[in-house]
Amino acid sequence: MAGKPNKKYSAEFKKEAVEKYLRGEIGGLIIATRRLGLRSDTQLWNWVKLYKQDPELLKQDGRHMGKKDGVQKGRPKKVKLDELSKDELIEHLKMENAVLKKVKALRKNYGEH
């Protein structure tokens, strides 16, 4: 069974979405994701990271996002928790908790404890 094809968003939509999120106009990460009609809060989170790194990176298509001139050098940058705002930190921790809950559920399903 094939999944839905990936939806493409314009650079203008991405930039506008990130700026509204950062100004707090559309709520926290999860609420903003729903209001924008995105499939995943990770998608918006990635756009925010790219925007903070260099807003021009949002103009690239999904396959090459985050890579200047199509080449990414070295390891990806880690999120520096001490540089996040309180709201961003809360949203980041919510995402981490969601991942850990999924891992716990998967381990439980496969008999690991």
Secondary structure, 3 states (H helix, E strand, C coil): CCCCCCCCCCHHHHHHHHHHHHHCCCCCHHHHHHHHCCCCHHHHHHHHHHHHHCHHHHHCCHHHCCCECCECCCCCCCCCHHHCCHHHHHHHHHHHHHHHHHHHHHHHHCCCC
